[in-house]
């Protein structure tokens, strides 16, 4: 059978489709980060495609001012660019790898971890928000409680829509079509039962739905300074600001050490402290591996499990 020829128009359509599939292979957040890394390299007066010598000079120019993890990610972005363009990959040059390794050894620094929210923190924050009683405080209360008890990532929380929520007699079920660790869209469900106090995320979300009058589209929409509900959801950056402000308004210390990741990390540490099994925590938070969960749990127990406690008990 003779092969069918493809006309120029159809060929162009196939190229566009292929490009779309290639883009879909990488998450939007990762693609934006890679693009930012490429832009930084070019703005530093280096051209593409790059040579190993260019990469070494770039790394040396950034060594004192940039986190080694940032530089490692930029090398990954440059590797991706060269591979997709069919160019020789300079990041695999042994001297480039040695330079990056030396920077990590000389300039390595501890990873900054967000302070986990505790149940006591939530009690204080909820009381503070309830006292304010504005539309914004109703939104922020449901935002924080849903994020905490569903152990949601920032990207998952700000992207939530009403179509993903199913209220049932026992509480609510959140359907997550995809996430950071589920880029293929297999989906997952997160069941949250009714709570017994003011921290109940189900009642908080129902209160926000009644106040906002929404039944479809984004759940946590932006508000104007006049408390007018917009059409677009809050961003991950705004979520970070909301947490910091909520912690500060509740009179809790170290507000600047909290971020959007505090809710997810806090769920892991608090549920473990109260006796939940590792497998249950991992399943509820949709963690693929136990390593991160164990790190969160151990960090939350660093004082209670400290060997120093036995010495104080003797004194």
N, C-alpha and C positions, 0 to 999 in steps of 0.2 A: 504494500500500500504506500502510495506516494505521500511524503510529508506535506502538510498544508503550510503554505506561505502565510506570513503575518504582515498585514499592512502597517504603515507607520503609525496610524492612529491607535490601532490595537496594541502595537508594541509599546507605545507611550503609556497606555492604560495599565499594561502588565508591569511596567517599571514602577509606576506610582503605587500599585498594589504591593509589589515586592518591598518598596521602601517603607510602606505602612507596616508591613509585617516585621521588618527589621526593627523599626522603632518600637513596636509593641513588645519586642523581646526584652526591652529594658524599661523599668518603671519610670514614670514622669519625674519623680524626685531625683532618681539616680541620673537621668539624662540631663536634668537642669544642673545638677552638681558637676557633672562631667563638662558641660558646656562652659560653666563658670571657670573651671580649672583650665580649659583650653584657652579661654579669653585671657586669663591671668598670664599664661605663658607667652601668648602673642604680644600682650601689652608690655611685657618685660623686654621688648625688642628682640624677640626670637621668632624665627620663621618656621613654617611647616612646609614640607616634612622636615623633621629635625634630625640632627646628627648626634651621636653620643657625646661629642665635645660640647655641643650646645646644651644638652641636658645637664652635664656636669657643671658647666658655668652657671646655669639656672639654679641648680640645687645649692651650689655654694653661695649664690647671692641671697637665697632665702633661708639659709640654715639658721641664722641667728634670730630671725623674726617670725618664723612659722613653725607650728607644731609639726614634728616629724610625721605624725599620722596624716596631716594635711598633705604633706609632700608625697607621701606614699600613694594617697588617693589621686594626686595629680599625675603621678607616673602611670597609674592604672588608666586614667582618662586618656593620656597620650598614647598608651599602648593600644587602647581601643580605636583611637582615631587612625593610627597607622595601619592597623590590621584591616579596618573597614575600607580604607583607601587603597589597599594592596601595596603599601609601601613597606620597606624594610623597617623592622621594629628596633629603634635605638635603645629602648628601655631594657632590652635583654642583654645589652653589652655588659660584660663582667665589671668594667671599671665604673659604669653607672650604678650597678648593684652595690659595689663596694662603697661608693660614695654615699649612697642612701643608708647603708648599714652603719657607716661611721657617724653620720648625722644623728641616727637614732641613739647610738651609744653616748655621744657627747651632749646631745640636746634633748634626750628623751625626758618626758615629764608625765606624772600620773594623769590618768583620764579623769576629767571632771564628772562627777556623778551627781544627779539631781537628788535633793533631799526627799525621802519618801514621805508621803502624807500618811499620818496615822489616824486611827478612829477618833482619838482625842482631838486631833487637829480638825477633823471633819465636824465634830460636835461644836467646836468653837466657831468654825467658819459658817456652819448652818445657822447657828444662833445669831451671828452677826448679820447674815443676809436676811434672815427672817425679820429682824428688827428694822431693817431698811424698808422692806416691803414695796420696792419699786418693780417695774417690769423687768429691768435689767437684773435685779437681785433674784427674781424668780427664775429667769433664764440661767443665770450663773450657778444657782443652786442645783438645778437639774443637770446642767452641764458637768459639774464636778462630781456629782453623785453617780450619774450614769457612767462617766469615764472611769471612776474608781471601781464600782462594783461589777462592771463589765470588763475591767482590766483592758481598756481600749488603748490602742496607740493613738497619738495625736491625729495622724492622718485619717484613721478610722472614725474618730469621734467627730471631727469637724465636718466630715463628709456624710454623716448619718442623715437619712431621709425618713419621713414618716412611713413610707412604704416598706421600710426595713423593720418596723416595729409591729409586733402582734401582741396586743393586750389579751391576756387570758385570765381565768379565775384565780390561778395561782400566782400571777405576776405578769411578766412580759417576756417575750422571746425576741431577741435581736438577730436578724439574719445578716451576716457579713458576706457579701458576694466575692470579695477578694481582699487581700491585705498584703503587707510587706513580705510575709512568708508564704503567701498563696497568690502568686502573680498569675497562675494559670486559671484562676477563677473557679476553683472547685467549691468554694463556699464553706461557711461554718455557721453554726447557731450558738447563741449564748443565752441561757435561761437565767433570769433574775427573779427570785420570789419576792413577795411583799415583805418589807421590813416592819419592825415593831415600834420604831421611834421616828424622830424627825429626819433621820438619815435615809429614810426609805426612798430609793431611786425611782421606784415605780410611781408612787404618789407625787413625787417631785416632778416627774415628766408629765404626768396627767395635769398637774397644776399649770405647767408651762403651756401645754397644748390648749387648755381652756383660756389662759390669759392671752396667748398669741393668736388663737383662732385658726391655727393651721391644721390641715389634715393631709397635705401632700407637699412634696418638695423638701428642701433642707429643713432640718429641725432647728438647729442653733443659728439663727440668722443674725446679721449685724443690726445694731440699734444706733440711731442717730442720737445726738446730744439732747434731742427733745423727746427721746423714748419712742421714736417712730421706727417700726419694724421694716427693715429693708428686704430685698429679694435675694441677696447673696449670703452664703454662710460665712461665719467667722473664719479667719485663717489660723493656721498653726501658731503663727507669731502672736496673734491676738489672744489665743488660748493661753500661751505662756504669760502674757501680761495680766490676764484675768486671774490666773492662779496667784501670781505674785501680789496683786492688789488685794485679793480675798484674804490671803494669809496676813498681809500687813494690817488690813482693816479689822481682822479678828484679834489683833494684838499679839500674834505669834512672832517669835524671834526668827532672824535669818531669812527674811522673805526673799532676798535676792538669790538664795540657794535653791529655791523651788522652781520647777518648770513644768511643761506639759507632761513630761515623763514621770513626774512625781506620783500621779494617780495610779499608773500601771505598776510602778515599782512598789508603791505603798500597799497595793492589794496583795502582792506576793509576800511581803514581809509580815503584814498584819494577819493574813489568813494562816500563815505558817505558825505565827506566834500563838494563835488560838487553837492550833491542833489539826488543821487541814493537812492531808497527806500531800506529798510532793506530786504524785500522779494526778490528784484532783486539781491542784493549783495549776499544773502544767496544762491539763485539759481545758480548764475554764479560761485560762489566758491565751490558749492557742499557741503556746511555745512549742517549737519543733524539737528543741533539744533541752536537756535538763541543766546544762551548764549555766546559762544566764539565770534561771530560776534559783539555782543553788547559790549563786553569787549574791542575789538579792536577799535570800533568806539568811545567809551567813552574815551579811552586812547588818541586817536588822537585829541579829543576836550577838553582835560583837561585844556588848557590855554584859548582857545576861550570861553569856557563855564564857566570859573571860576567866582565865585561871587565877587572876588576882582576887576574885571573889572569895575563894577558900581562905585566903590569908586574912581578909577583912573579917571573915566569919570567926576566926580564931582570936581576934583582938577584942 
